[in-house]
């Protein structure tokens, strides 16, 4: 299961993911399955507004002091999870302690996180359900789907945004009780149209999922003990020669068959390497019996959610050992 911290957010107690490897694994999964085309928006102009007057158009408010979020409901590591990903800080991911209807395998929503005076998560847009993208020509159908989703969990602080008809726009923007509203989104085209009171707020719509920086596949140390890592050895560019008889202190403990801890150069725990083949385990274990730390190339498989050895043999993957 995920490594998490229990935290207080607003007036609620929820969980936050803390393992960097798991965070990037989740972001990589979303990025590989949902392209930036899921988040298109058009900036407001008068010509577009004239077209809106000729069709059924709905509007939703954009709030000040709110944080745009992705809400991802999916089976992850074979467990139903609800993730809230802050788009202004994608490595901050919350896990909400409730499950969604098993009728759906994947739900991706766009919304806002508000924490004052109390915590609320407002969702306004369905990006995808079971890999089916939603458009916004007939937003009334979209509203029905949003309400259907809401009934699945029925959480009073996890709710759809308020939705207005176009002829209510003046009341919405001029209402003194709505001082926190900085703009609106119009839904009547294939993509939302955005209007902001202040152009300085335009940064809120510039997010693209392809801009998320991800941890790349790289070289890692395989170790049974992370107390010592010799960076001088790591800086040497010579390949590890298994035929040379090195003399080092050895640690041969192996608690779980075929599973090894991975550490980066800063000694951060990057998770575990799982070996699926009996031959791979035996070959690596022979090196572990001789060396305390092994520096080797591994890669991450997004389809099967695991680190693996990318070459035919363990010997080809090993760079260095101490």
QUINOR-V226899 format. One record per backbone hydrogen bond with DSSP energy under -1.0 kcal/mol. CO is the residue of the C=O (numbers start at 1). NH is the residue of the N-H. If there is no record, write none. Layout:
BEGIN
[[CO/NH] [CO/NH]]
END
This chain:
BEGIN
[[3/18] [5/16] [7/14] [9/12] [12/9] [14/7] [15/95] [16/5] [19/23] [20/24] [21/25] [22/26] [23/27] [24/28] [25/29] [26/30] [27/31] [28/32] [29/33] [30/34] [35/38] [36/39] [42/194] [45/49] [46/50] [47/51] [48/52] [49/53] [51/54] [52/55] [57/166] [58/187] [59/164] [60/185] [62/182] [62/183] [67/113] [68/87] [69/111] [70/85] [71/109] [72/83] [73/107] [74/81] [76/79] [79/76] [81/74] [82/96] [83/72] [84/94] [85/70] [86/89] [89/92] [92/86] [93/17] [94/84] [95/15] [96/98] [101/104] [106/130] [107/73] [108/127] [108/128] [109/71] [110/124] [110/125] [111/69] [112/122] [113/67] [114/120] [120/114] [121/159] [122/112] [123/161] [125/110] [128/108] [129/132] [132/129] [138/141] [138/142] [139/143] [140/144] [141/145] [142/146] [143/147] [144/148] [145/149] [146/150] [147/151] [149/152] [150/154] [155/158] [157/121] [159/123] [164/59] [165/168] [166/169] [168/172] [169/173] [170/174] [171/175] [175/178] [178/181] [180/64] [182/197] [183/62] [184/195] [185/60] [186/193] [187/58] [192/42] [193/186] [194/44] [195/184] [198/201] [199/202] [201/204] [202/205] [203/206] [208/211] [209/212] [218/298] [220/296] [221/263] [222/294] [230/234] [231/235] [241/244] [244/246] [256/259] [258/275] [260/273] [261/223] [262/270] [263/221] [264/267] [268/264] [271/262] [273/260] [277/281] [278/282] [279/283] [280/284] [281/285] [282/286] [283/287] [284/288] [285/289] [287/291] [293/322] [294/222] [295/319] [295/320] [296/220] [299/308] [301/305] [301/306] [306/301] [307/274] [308/299] [314/318] [317/297] [319/240] [320/295]]
END
